[in-house]
Amino acid sequence: WRRDGTLRDSDVAAGVMPGDIYSGAGQLDPFLRQADYIVAALPSTPQTQGLLDGDILSACASRQPALINVGRGDLLSESTIIH
């Protein structure tokens, strides 16, 4: 199993997690494009509200990854998931 991750700060994960580390908002799109599963475990903050909006999820639509959100619900809207 390959595990890739995305973080705000790549220094945090140095040597901790196998796979590729994507960091920063600009890396979210390429990260999601290759994902089979998206597991979101984020708190509700001004930076995370709406983070997984329609444009971001559209980037990975061709792979149709499974989305598992164990964090706060305001990462994405219900209408985003339905469409």
PyMOL Python script that loads the backbone (N, CA, C, O; Angstrom):
from pymol import cmd

cmd.read_pdbstr("""\
ATOM      1  N   TRP A   1       0.827  -1.175   0.000  1.00  0.00           N
ATOM      2  CA  TRP A   1       0.000   0.000   0.000  1.00  0.00           C
ATOM      3  C   TRP A   1       0.869   1.234   0.000  1.00  0.00           C
ATOM      4  O   TRP A   1       1.839   1.332   0.753  1.00  0.00           O
ATOM      5  N   ARG A   2       0.521   2.152  -0.830  1.00  0.00           N
ATOM      6  CA  ARG A   2       1.238   3.431  -0.885  1.00  0.00           C
ATOM      7  C   ARG A   2       0.418   4.460  -0.123  1.00  0.00           C
ATOM      8  O   ARG A   2      -0.793   4.565  -0.320  1.00  0.00           O
ATOM      9  N   ARG A   3       1.071   5.213   0.740  1.00  0.00           N
ATOM     10  CA  ARG A   3       0.391   6.271   1.499  1.00  0.00           C
ATOM     11  C   ARG A   3       1.071   7.586   1.198  1.00  0.00           C
ATOM     12  O   ARG A   3       2.249   7.772   1.501  1.00  0.00           O
ATOM     13  N   ASP A   4       0.334   8.489   0.609  1.00  0.00           N
ATOM     14  CA  ASP A   4       0.829   9.830   0.364  1.00  0.00           C
ATOM     15  C   ASP A   4       0.087  10.767   1.298  1.00  0.00           C
ATOM     16  O   ASP A   4      -0.982  10.417   1.797  1.00  0.00           O
ATOM     17  N   GLY A   5       0.619  11.929   1.540  1.00  0.00           N
ATOM     18  CA  GLY A   5      -0.039  12.854   2.442  1.00  0.00           C
ATOM     19  C   GLY A   5       0.172  14.290   2.033  1.00  0.00           C
ATOM     20  O   GLY A   5       1.087  14.611   1.275  1.00  0.00           O
ATOM     21  N   THR A   6      -0.678  15.141   2.538  1.00  0.00           N
ATOM     22  CA  THR A   6      -0.533  16.572   2.308  1.00  0.00           C
ATOM     23  C   THR A   6      -0.555  17.302   3.638  1.00  0.00           C
ATOM     24  O   THR A   6      -1.373  17.017   4.512  1.00  0.00           O
ATOM     25  N   LEU A   7       0.352  18.240   3.772  1.00  0.00           N
ATOM     26  CA  LEU A   7       0.521  19.008   5.007  1.00  0.00           C
ATOM     27  C   LEU A   7       0.749  20.467   4.667  1.00  0.00           C
ATOM     28  O   LEU A   7       1.140  20.800   3.548  1.00  0.00           O
ATOM     29  N   ARG A   8       0.504  21.329   5.630  1.00  0.00           N
ATOM     30  CA  ARG A   8       0.858  22.739   5.439  1.00  0.00           C
ATOM     31  C   ARG A   8       2.363  22.918   5.439  1.00  0.00           C
ATOM     32  O   ARG A   8       2.874  23.783   4.727  1.00  0.00           O
ATOM     33  N   ASP A   9       3.089  22.126   6.217  1.00  0.00           N
ATOM     34  CA  ASP A   9       4.529  22.294   6.390  1.00  0.00           C
ATOM     35  C   ASP A   9       5.220  20.958   6.170  1.00  0.00           C
ATOM     36  O   ASP A   9       5.060  20.038   6.972  1.00  0.00           O
ATOM     37  N   SER A  10       5.985  20.840   5.095  1.00  0.00           N
ATOM     38  CA  SER A  10       6.623  19.565   4.766  1.00  0.00           C
ATOM     39  C   SER A  10       7.681  19.162   5.784  1.00  0.00           C
ATOM     40  O   SER A  10       7.996  17.976   5.884  1.00  0.00           O
ATOM     41  N   ASP A  11       8.238  20.090   6.538  1.00  0.00           N
ATOM     42  CA  ASP A  11       9.253  19.750   7.540  1.00  0.00           C
ATOM     43  C   ASP A  11       8.698  18.855   8.639  1.00  0.00           C
ATOM     44  O   ASP A  11       9.442  18.082   9.243  1.00  0.00           O
ATOM     45  N   VAL A  12       7.399  18.952   8.905  1.00  0.00           N
ATOM     46  CA  VAL A  12       6.776  18.169   9.973  1.00  0.00           C
ATOM     47  C   VAL A  12       6.882  16.678   9.692  1.00  0.00           C
ATOM     48  O   VAL A  12       7.079  15.894  10.620  1.00  0.00           O
ATOM     49  N   ALA A  13       6.755  16.270   8.438  1.00  0.00           N
ATOM     50  CA  ALA A  13       6.687  14.854   8.101  1.00  0.00           C
ATOM     51  C   ALA A  13       8.013  14.253   7.650  1.00  0.00           C
ATOM     52  O   ALA A  13       8.056  13.081   7.277  1.00  0.00           O
ATOM     53  N   ALA A  14       9.065  15.007   7.674  1.00  0.00           N
ATOM     54  CA  ALA A  14      10.353  14.507   7.192  1.00  0.00           C
ATOM     55  C   ALA A  14      10.739  13.210   7.896  1.00  0.00           C
ATOM     56  O   ALA A  14      10.927  13.182   9.112  1.00  0.00           O
ATOM     57  N   GLY A  15      10.854  12.147   7.121  1.00  0.00           N
ATOM     58  CA  GLY A  15      11.272  10.861   7.648  1.00  0.00           C
ATOM     59  C   GLY A  15      10.220  10.108   8.437  1.00  0.00           C
ATOM     60  O   GLY A  15      10.527   9.056   8.999  1.00  0.00           O
ATOM     61  N   VAL A  16       9.010  10.594   8.502  1.00  0.00           N
ATOM     62  CA  VAL A  16       7.981   9.957   9.323  1.00  0.00           C
ATOM     63  C   VAL A  16       7.053   9.079   8.501  1.00  0.00           C
ATOM     64  O   VAL A  16       6.676   7.997   8.952  1.00  0.00           O
ATOM     65  N   MET A  17       6.685   9.508   7.334  1.00  0.00           N
ATOM     66  CA  MET A  17       5.645   8.827   6.563  1.00  0.00           C
ATOM     67  C   MET A  17       6.187   8.363   5.221  1.00  0.00           C
ATOM     68  O   MET A  17       6.747   9.171   4.480  1.00  0.00           O
ATOM     69  N   PRO A  18       6.036   7.076   4.881  1.00  0.00           N
ATOM     70  CA  PRO A  18       6.478   6.619   3.565  1.00  0.00           C
ATOM     71  C   PRO A  18       5.563   7.180   2.482  1.00  0.00           C
ATOM     72  O   PRO A  18       4.406   7.508   2.746  1.00  0.00           O
ATOM     73  N   GLY A  19       6.079   7.285   1.281  1.00  0.00           N
ATOM     74  CA  GLY A  19       5.297   7.841   0.188  1.00  0.00           C
ATOM     75  C   GLY A  19       5.697   9.283  -0.050  1.00  0.00           C
ATOM     76  O   GLY A  19       6.685   9.770   0.499  1.00  0.00           O
ATOM     77  N   ASP A  20       4.922   9.951  -0.870  1.00  0.00           N
ATOM     78  CA  ASP A  20       5.209  11.339  -1.204  1.00  0.00           C
ATOM     79  C   ASP A  20       4.493  12.268  -0.242  1.00  0.00           C
ATOM     80  O   ASP A  20       3.394  11.971   0.225  1.00  0.00           O
ATOM     81  N   ILE A  21       5.117  13.379   0.046  1.00  0.00           N
ATOM     82  CA  ILE A  21       4.515  14.414   0.881  1.00  0.00           C
ATOM     83  C   ILE A  21       4.280  15.628  -0.008  1.00  0.00           C
ATOM     84  O   ILE A  21       5.205  16.138  -0.640  1.00  0.00           O
ATOM     85  N   TYR A  22       3.060  16.074  -0.047  1.00  0.00           N
ATOM     86  CA  TYR A  22       2.689  17.287  -0.763  1.00  0.00           C
ATOM     87  C   TYR A  22       2.415  18.340   0.299  1.00  0.00           C
ATOM     88  O   TYR A  22       1.716  18.065   1.274  1.00  0.00           O
ATOM     89  N   SER A  23       2.952  19.540   0.127  1.00  0.00           N
ATOM     90  CA  SER A  23       2.723  20.555   1.151  1.00  0.00           C
ATOM     91  C   SER A  23       2.303  21.871   0.512  1.00  0.00           C
ATOM     92  O   SER A  23       2.736  22.217  -0.587  1.00  0.00           O
ATOM     93  N   GLY A  24       1.460  22.588   1.220  1.00  0.00           N
ATOM     94  CA  GLY A  24       0.987  23.884   0.764  1.00  0.00           C
ATOM     95  C   GLY A  24      -0.277  23.776  -0.068  1.00  0.00           C
ATOM     96  O   GLY A  24      -0.577  22.729  -0.641  1.00  0.00           O
ATOM     97  N   ALA A  25      -1.007  24.868  -0.124  1.00  0.00           N
ATOM     98  CA  ALA A  25      -2.286  24.895  -0.848  1.00  0.00           C
ATOM     99  C   ALA A  25      -2.111  24.585  -2.331  1.00  0.00           C
ATOM    100  O   ALA A  25      -2.998  23.985  -2.938  1.00  0.00           O
ATOM    101  N   GLY A  26      -1.010  24.974  -2.915  1.00  0.00           N
ATOM    102  CA  GLY A  26      -0.772  24.721  -4.331  1.00  0.00           C
ATOM    103  C   GLY A  26      -0.559  23.252  -4.668  1.00  0.00           C
ATOM    104  O   GLY A  26      -0.649  22.874  -5.836  1.00  0.00           O
ATOM    105  N   GLN A  27      -0.284  22.429  -3.688  1.00  0.00           N
ATOM    106  CA  GLN A  27      -0.041  21.007  -3.903  1.00  0.00           C
ATOM    107  C   GLN A  27      -1.297  20.162  -3.739  1.00  0.00           C
ATOM    108  O   GLN A  27      -1.275  18.968  -4.037  1.00  0.00           O
ATOM    109  N   LEU A  28      -2.395  20.759  -3.270  1.00  0.00           N
ATOM    110  CA  LEU A  28      -3.609  19.985  -3.014  1.00  0.00           C
ATOM    111  C   LEU A  28      -4.182  19.395  -4.303  1.00  0.00           C
ATOM    112  O   LEU A  28      -4.584  18.232  -4.319  1.00  0.00           O
ATOM    113  N   ASP A  29      -4.223  20.163  -5.363  1.00  0.00           N
ATOM    114  CA  ASP A  29      -4.771  19.681  -6.635  1.00  0.00           C
ATOM    115  C   ASP A  29      -4.001  18.477  -7.173  1.00  0.00           C
ATOM    116  O   ASP A  29      -4.626  17.457  -7.463  1.00  0.00           O
ATOM    117  N   PRO A  30      -2.657  18.545  -7.324  1.00  0.00           N
ATOM    118  CA  PRO A  30      -1.937  17.362  -7.822  1.00  0.00           C
ATOM    119  C   PRO A  30      -2.043  16.162  -6.886  1.00  0.00           C
ATOM    120  O   PRO A  30      -2.057  15.017  -7.337  1.00  0.00           O
ATOM    121  N   PHE A  31      -2.116  16.422  -5.597  1.00  0.00           N
ATOM    122  CA  PHE A  31      -2.282  15.335  -4.630  1.00  0.00           C
ATOM    123  C   PHE A  31      -3.601  14.606  -4.858  1.00  0.00           C
ATOM    124  O   PHE A  31      -3.629  13.376  -4.913  1.00  0.00           O
ATOM    125  N   LEU A  32      -4.689  15.353  -4.990  1.00  0.00           N
ATOM    126  CA  LEU A  32      -6.011  14.743  -5.155  1.00  0.00           C
ATOM    127  C   LEU A  32      -6.163  14.061  -6.498  1.00  0.00           C
ATOM    128  O   LEU A  32      -6.908  13.086  -6.597  1.00  0.00           O
ATOM    129  N   ARG A  33      -5.496  14.526  -7.529  1.00  0.00           N
ATOM    130  CA  ARG A  33      -5.600  13.925  -8.866  1.00  0.00           C
ATOM    131  C   ARG A  33      -5.136  12.465  -8.888  1.00  0.00           C
ATOM    132  O   ARG A  33      -5.584  11.693  -9.736  1.00  0.00           O
ATOM    133  N   GLN A  34      -4.259  12.081  -7.982  1.00  0.00           N
ATOM    134  CA  GLN A  34      -3.737  10.711  -7.992  1.00  0.00           C
ATOM    135  C   GLN A  34      -4.319   9.846  -6.877  1.00  0.00           C
ATOM    136  O   GLN A  34      -3.897   8.704  -6.695  1.00  0.00           O
ATOM    137  N   ALA A  35      -5.284  10.379  -6.130  1.00  0.00           N
ATOM    138  CA  ALA A  35      -5.803   9.675  -4.952  1.00  0.00           C
ATOM    139  C   ALA A  35      -6.886   8.659  -5.313  1.00  0.00           C
ATOM    140  O   ALA A  35      -7.738   8.922  -6.162  1.00  0.00           O
ATOM    141  N   ASP A  36      -6.844   7.513  -4.668  1.00  0.00           N
ATOM    142  CA  ASP A  36      -7.920   6.524  -4.736  1.00  0.00           C
ATOM    143  C   ASP A  36      -8.862   6.705  -3.552  1.00  0.00           C
ATOM    144  O   ASP A  36     -10.056   6.423  -3.648  1.00  0.00           O
ATOM    145  N   TYR A  37      -8.321   7.174  -2.449  1.00  0.00           N
ATOM    146  CA  TYR A  37      -9.091   7.451  -1.237  1.00  0.00           C
ATOM    147  C   TYR A  37      -8.664   8.816  -0.711  1.00  0.00           C
ATOM    148  O   TYR A  37      -7.481   9.156  -0.737  1.00  0.00           O
ATOM    149  N   ILE A  38      -9.620   9.585  -0.239  1.00  0.00           N
ATOM    150  CA  ILE A  38      -9.324  10.853   0.412  1.00  0.00           C
ATOM    151  C   ILE A  38      -9.883  10.752   1.827  1.00  0.00           C
ATOM    152  O   ILE A  38     -11.091  10.611   2.018  1.00  0.00           O
ATOM    153  N   VAL A  39      -9.000  10.825   2.808  1.00  0.00           N
ATOM    154  CA  VAL A  39      -9.416  10.792   4.202  1.00  0.00           C
ATOM    155  C   VAL A  39      -9.131  12.175   4.783  1.00  0.00           C
ATOM    156  O   VAL A  39      -7.976  12.583   4.907  1.00  0.00           O
ATOM    157  N   ALA A  40     -10.185  12.881   5.131  1.00  0.00           N
ATOM    158  CA  ALA A  40     -10.058  14.226   5.680  1.00  0.00           C
ATOM    159  C   ALA A  40     -10.306  14.169   7.183  1.00  0.00           C
ATOM    160  O   ALA A  40     -11.368  13.732   7.627  1.00  0.00           O
ATOM    161  N   ALA A  41      -9.338  14.607   7.951  1.00  0.00           N
ATOM    162  CA  ALA A  41      -9.448  14.632   9.420  1.00  0.00           C
ATOM    163  C   ALA A  41      -9.003  16.004   9.900  1.00  0.00           C
ATOM    164  O   ALA A  41      -8.031  16.138  10.642  1.00  0.00           O
ATOM    165  N   LEU A  42      -9.732  17.010   9.462  1.00  0.00           N
ATOM    166  CA  LEU A  42      -9.337  18.388   9.732  1.00  0.00           C
ATOM    167  C   LEU A  42     -10.309  19.081  10.675  1.00  0.00           C
ATOM    168  O   LEU A  42     -11.501  18.772  10.677  1.00  0.00           O
ATOM    169  N   PRO A  43      -9.813  20.008  11.470  1.00  0.00           N
ATOM    170  CA  PRO A  43     -10.697  20.791  12.340  1.00  0.00           C
ATOM    171  C   PRO A  43     -11.419  21.859  11.516  1.00  0.00           C
ATOM    172  O   PRO A  43     -11.067  22.122  10.366  1.00  0.00           O
ATOM    173  N   SER A  44     -12.410  22.452  12.116  1.00  0.00           N
ATOM    174  CA  SER A  44     -13.105  23.563  11.469  1.00  0.00           C
ATOM    175  C   SER A  44     -12.371  24.854  11.820  1.00  0.00           C
ATOM    176  O   SER A  44     -12.417  25.320  12.959  1.00  0.00           O
ATOM    177  N   THR A  45     -11.701  25.417  10.834  1.00  0.00           N
ATOM    178  CA  THR A  45     -10.996  26.688  11.002  1.00  0.00           C
ATOM    179  C   THR A  45     -11.301  27.542   9.772  1.00  0.00           C
ATOM    180  O   THR A  45     -11.812  27.023   8.779  1.00  0.00           O
ATOM    181  N   PRO A  46     -11.003  28.820   9.818  1.00  0.00           N
ATOM    182  CA  PRO A  46     -11.202  29.644   8.619  1.00  0.00           C
ATOM    183  C   PRO A  46     -10.412  29.117   7.408  1.00  0.00           C
ATOM    184  O   PRO A  46     -10.839  29.296   6.268  1.00  0.00           O
ATOM    185  N   GLN A  47      -9.274  28.475   7.652  1.00  0.00           N
ATOM    186  CA  GLN A  47      -8.462  27.938   6.554  1.00  0.00           C
ATOM    187  C   GLN A  47      -9.033  26.657   5.968  1.00  0.00           C
ATOM    188  O   GLN A  47      -8.766  26.351   4.806  1.00  0.00           O
ATOM    189  N   THR A  48      -9.808  25.900   6.731  1.00  0.00           N
ATOM    190  CA  THR A  48     -10.317  24.624   6.230  1.00  0.00           C
ATOM    191  C   THR A  48     -11.771  24.674   5.775  1.00  0.00           C
ATOM    192  O   THR A  48     -12.220  23.760   5.083  1.00  0.00           O
ATOM    193  N   GLN A  49     -12.510  25.699   6.136  1.00  0.00           N
ATOM    194  CA  GLN A  49     -13.910  25.790   5.724  1.00  0.00           C
ATOM    195  C   GLN A  49     -13.993  25.889   4.204  1.00  0.00           C
ATOM    196  O   GLN A  49     -13.424  26.796   3.596  1.00  0.00           O
ATOM    197  N   GLY A  50     -14.710  24.945   3.602  1.00  0.00           N
ATOM    198  CA  GLY A  50     -14.855  24.918   2.146  1.00  0.00           C
ATOM    199  C   GLY A  50     -13.612  24.462   1.409  1.00  0.00           C
ATOM    200  O   GLY A  50     -13.531  24.625   0.192  1.00  0.00           O
ATOM    201  N   LEU A  51     -12.646  23.898   2.105  1.00  0.00           N
ATOM    202  CA  LEU A  51     -11.389  23.479   1.479  1.00  0.00           C
ATOM    203  C   LEU A  51     -11.619  22.489   0.340  1.00  0.00           C
ATOM    204  O   LEU A  51     -10.984  22.589  -0.710  1.00  0.00           O
ATOM    205  N   LEU A  52     -12.517  21.544   0.545  1.00  0.00           N
ATOM    206  CA  LEU A  52     -12.825  20.561  -0.499  1.00  0.00           C
ATOM    207  C   LEU A  52     -14.075  21.004  -1.251  1.00  0.00           C
ATOM    208  O   LEU A  52     -15.121  20.360  -1.180  1.00  0.00           O
ATOM    209  N   ASP A  53     -13.948  22.105  -1.965  1.00  0.00           N
ATOM    210  CA  ASP A  53     -15.092  22.618  -2.704  1.00  0.00           C
ATOM    211  C   ASP A  53     -15.216  21.910  -4.050  1.00  0.00           C
ATOM    212  O   ASP A  53     -14.448  20.996  -4.350  1.00  0.00           O
ATOM    213  N   GLY A  54     -16.159  22.325  -4.835  1.00  0.00           N
ATOM    214  CA  GLY A  54     -16.430  21.676  -6.115  1.00  0.00           C
ATOM    215  C   GLY A  54     -15.250  21.655  -7.061  1.00  0.00           C
ATOM    216  O   GLY A  54     -15.018  20.651  -7.734  1.00  0.00           O
ATOM    217  N   ASP A  55     -14.492  22.757  -7.128  1.00  0.00           N
ATOM    218  CA  ASP A  55     -13.345  22.815  -8.037  1.00  0.00           C
ATOM    219  C   ASP A  55     -12.261  21.822  -7.634  1.00  0.00           C
ATOM    220  O   ASP A  55     -11.678  21.150  -8.484  1.00  0.00           O
ATOM    221  N   ILE A  56     -11.999  21.736  -6.357  1.00  0.00           N
ATOM    222  CA  ILE A  56     -10.969  20.803  -5.874  1.00  0.00           C
ATOM    223  C   ILE A  56     -11.391  19.363  -6.142  1.00  0.00           C
ATOM    224  O   ILE A  56     -10.595  18.564  -6.637  1.00  0.00           O
ATOM    225  N   LEU A  57     -12.630  19.030  -5.820  1.00  0.00           N
ATOM    226  CA  LEU A  57     -13.088  17.656  -6.033  1.00  0.00           C
ATOM    227  C   LEU A  57     -13.224  17.326  -7.514  1.00  0.00           C
ATOM    228  O   LEU A  57     -13.075  16.165  -7.897  1.00  0.00           O
ATOM    229  N   SER A  58     -13.501  18.307  -8.346  1.00  0.00           N
ATOM    230  CA  SER A  58     -13.570  18.075  -9.789  1.00  0.00           C
ATOM    231  C   SER A  58     -12.223  17.634 -10.339  1.00  0.00           C
ATOM    232  O   SER A  58     -12.163  16.902 -11.327  1.00  0.00           O
ATOM    233  N   ALA A  59     -11.151  18.071  -9.708  1.00  0.00           N
ATOM    234  CA  ALA A  59      -9.801  17.715 -10.154  1.00  0.00           C
ATOM    235  C   ALA A  59      -9.572  16.213 -10.107  1.00  0.00           C
ATOM    236  O   ALA A  59      -8.782  15.681 -10.888  1.00  0.00           O
ATOM    237  N   CYS A  60     -10.251  15.529  -9.203  1.00  0.00           N
ATOM    238  CA  CYS A  60     -10.027  14.087  -9.068  1.00  0.00           C
ATOM    239  C   CYS A  60     -11.227  13.270  -9.532  1.00  0.00           C
ATOM    240  O   CYS A  60     -11.302  12.079  -9.230  1.00  0.00           O
ATOM    241  N   ALA A  61     -12.160  13.869 -10.250  1.00  0.00           N
ATOM    242  CA  ALA A  61     -13.388  13.188 -10.649  1.00  0.00           C
ATOM    243  C   ALA A  61     -13.142  11.991 -11.570  1.00  0.00           C
ATOM    244  O   ALA A  61     -13.899  11.021 -11.529  1.00  0.00           O
ATOM    245  N   SER A  62     -12.107  12.043 -12.390  1.00  0.00           N
ATOM    246  CA  SER A  62     -11.872  10.933 -13.322  1.00  0.00           C
ATOM    247  C   SER A  62     -11.519   9.640 -12.593  1.00  0.00           C
ATOM    248  O   SER A  62     -11.804   8.556 -13.101  1.00  0.00           O
ATOM    249  N   ARG A  63     -10.907   9.730 -11.418  1.00  0.00           N
ATOM    250  CA  ARG A  63     -10.560   8.534 -10.640  1.00  0.00           C
ATOM    251  C   ARG A  63     -11.690   8.113  -9.714  1.00  0.00           C
ATOM    252  O   ARG A  63     -11.724   6.966  -9.268  1.00  0.00           O
ATOM    253  N   GLN A  64     -12.612   9.015  -9.417  1.00  0.00           N
ATOM    254  CA  GLN A  64     -13.723   8.786  -8.500  1.00  0.00           C
ATOM    255  C   GLN A  64     -13.253   8.165  -7.175  1.00  0.00           C
ATOM    256  O   GLN A  64     -13.648   7.053  -6.825  1.00  0.00           O
ATOM    257  N   PRO A  65     -12.407   8.899  -6.451  1.00  0.00           N
ATOM    258  CA  PRO A  65     -11.906   8.365  -5.186  1.00  0.00           C
ATOM    259  C   PRO A  65     -12.997   8.324  -4.119  1.00  0.00           C
ATOM    260  O   PRO A  65     -13.964   9.084  -4.168  1.00  0.00           O
ATOM    261  N   ALA A  66     -12.824   7.436  -3.171  1.00  0.00           N
ATOM    262  CA  ALA A  66     -13.722   7.385  -2.013  1.00  0.00           C
ATOM    263  C   ALA A  66     -13.344   8.530  -1.088  1.00  0.00           C
ATOM    264  O   ALA A  66     -12.164   8.752  -0.817  1.00  0.00           O
ATOM    265  N   LEU A  67     -14.342   9.255  -0.604  1.00  0.00           N
ATOM    266  CA  LEU A  67     -14.110  10.373   0.309  1.00  0.00           C
ATOM    267  C   LEU A  67     -14.598   9.995   1.696  1.00  0.00           C
ATOM    268  O   LEU A  67     -15.770   9.675   1.894  1.00  0.00           O
ATOM    269  N   ILE A  68     -13.679  10.037   2.656  1.00  0.00           N
ATOM    270  CA  ILE A  68     -14.001   9.727   4.048  1.00  0.00           C
ATOM    271  C   ILE A  68     -13.679  10.963   4.863  1.00  0.00           C
ATOM    272  O   ILE A  68     -12.511  11.326   5.005  1.00  0.00           O
ATOM    273  N   ASN A  69     -14.695  11.611   5.399  1.00  0.00           N
ATOM    274  CA  ASN A  69     -14.496  12.821   6.183  1.00  0.00           C
ATOM    275  C   ASN A  69     -14.783  12.511   7.651  1.00  0.00           C
ATOM    276  O   ASN A  69     -15.939  12.371   8.049  1.00  0.00           O
ATOM    277  N   VAL A  70     -13.738  12.406   8.442  1.00  0.00           N
ATOM    278  CA  VAL A  70     -13.903  12.156   9.876  1.00  0.00           C
ATOM    279  C   VAL A  70     -13.675  13.438  10.671  1.00  0.00           C
ATOM    280  O   VAL A  70     -13.697  13.437  11.901  1.00  0.00           O
ATOM    281  N   GLY A  71     -13.457  14.527   9.946  1.00  0.00           N
ATOM    282  CA  GLY A  71     -13.276  15.828  10.581  1.00  0.00           C
ATOM    283  C   GLY A  71     -14.595  16.579  10.605  1.00  0.00           C
ATOM    284  O   GLY A  71     -15.666  15.976  10.671  1.00  0.00           O
ATOM    285  N   ARG A  72     -14.509  17.874  10.552  1.00  0.00           N
ATOM    286  CA  ARG A  72     -15.685  18.717  10.600  1.00  0.00           C
ATOM    287  C   ARG A  72     -16.368  18.778   9.245  1.00  0.00           C
ATOM    288  O   ARG A  72     -15.720  18.720   8.200  1.00  0.00           O
ATOM    289  N   GLY A  73     -17.682  18.896   9.281  1.00  0.00           N
ATOM    290  CA  GLY A  73     -18.487  18.860   8.066  1.00  0.00           C
ATOM    291  C   GLY A  73     -18.339  20.061   7.161  1.00  0.00           C
ATOM    292  O   GLY A  73     -18.681  19.976   5.981  1.00  0.00           O
ATOM    293  N   ASP A  74     -17.840  21.181   7.666  1.00  0.00           N
ATOM    294  CA  ASP A  74     -17.798  22.362   6.817  1.00  0.00           C
ATOM    295  C   ASP A  74     -16.585  22.413   5.883  1.00  0.00           C
ATOM    296  O   ASP A  74     -16.303  23.452   5.286  1.00  0.00           O
ATOM    297  N   LEU A  75     -15.871  21.297   5.759  1.00  0.00           N
ATOM    298  CA  LEU A  75     -14.815  21.214   4.744  1.00  0.00           C
ATOM    299  C   LEU A  75     -15.409  21.246   3.352  1.00  0.00           C
ATOM    300  O   LEU A  75     -14.775  21.723   2.411  1.00  0.00           O
ATOM    301  N   LEU A  76     -16.616  20.744   3.219  1.00  0.00           N
ATOM    302  CA  LEU A  76     -17.301  20.713   1.943  1.00  0.00           C
ATOM    303  C   LEU A  76     -18.796  20.850   2.171  1.00  0.00           C
ATOM    304  O   LEU A  76     -19.296  20.590   3.265  1.00  0.00           O
ATOM    305  N   SER A  77     -19.491  21.253   1.148  1.00  0.00           N
ATOM    306  CA  SER A  77     -20.926  21.417   1.262  1.00  0.00           C
ATOM    307  C   SER A  77     -21.632  20.174   0.735  1.00  0.00           C
ATOM    308  O   SER A  77     -21.080  19.426  -0.072  1.00  0.00           O
ATOM    309  N   GLU A  78     -22.846  19.967   1.198  1.00  0.00           N
ATOM    310  CA  GLU A  78     -23.639  18.825   0.754  1.00  0.00           C
ATOM    311  C   GLU A  78     -23.851  18.881  -0.762  1.00  0.00           C
ATOM    312  O   GLU A  78     -23.801  17.851  -1.434  1.00  0.00           O
ATOM    313  N   SER A  79     -24.085  20.072  -1.294  1.00  0.00           N
ATOM    314  CA  SER A  79     -24.315  20.197  -2.739  1.00  0.00           C
ATOM    315  C   SER A  79     -23.067  19.810  -3.536  1.00  0.00           C
ATOM    316  O   SER A  79     -23.185  19.326  -4.661  1.00  0.00           O
ATOM    317  N   THR A  80     -21.883  20.014  -2.974  1.00  0.00           N
ATOM    318  CA  THR A  80     -20.655  19.620  -3.634  1.00  0.00           C
ATOM    319  C   THR A  80     -20.585  18.103  -3.790  1.00  0.00           C
ATOM    320  O   THR A  80     -20.172  17.610  -4.840  1.00  0.00           O
ATOM    321  N   ILE A  81     -20.974  17.377  -2.784  1.00  0.00           N
ATOM    322  CA  ILE A  81     -20.918  15.923  -2.824  1.00  0.00           C
ATOM    323  C   ILE A  81     -21.965  15.360  -3.771  1.00  0.00           C
ATOM    324  O   ILE A  81     -21.691  14.409  -4.503  1.00  0.00           O
ATOM    325  N   ILE A  82     -23.143  15.928  -3.765  1.00  0.00           N
ATOM    326  CA  ILE A  82     -24.238  15.418  -4.603  1.00  0.00           C
ATOM    327  C   ILE A  82     -23.931  15.613  -6.068  1.00  0.00           C
ATOM    328  O   ILE A  82     -24.286  14.766  -6.888  1.00  0.00           O
ATOM    329  N   HIS A  83     -23.283  16.699  -6.416  1.00  0.00           N
ATOM    330  CA  HIS A  83     -22.990  16.980  -7.826  1.00  0.00           C
ATOM    331  C   HIS A  83     -21.628  16.430  -8.122  1.00  0.00           C
ATOM    332  O   HIS A  83     -21.149  16.541  -9.250  1.00  0.00           O
TER     333      HIS A  83
END
""", "prot")
cmd.dss("prot")
cmd.show_as("cartoon", "prot")
cmd.util.cbc("prot")
cmd.orient("prot")
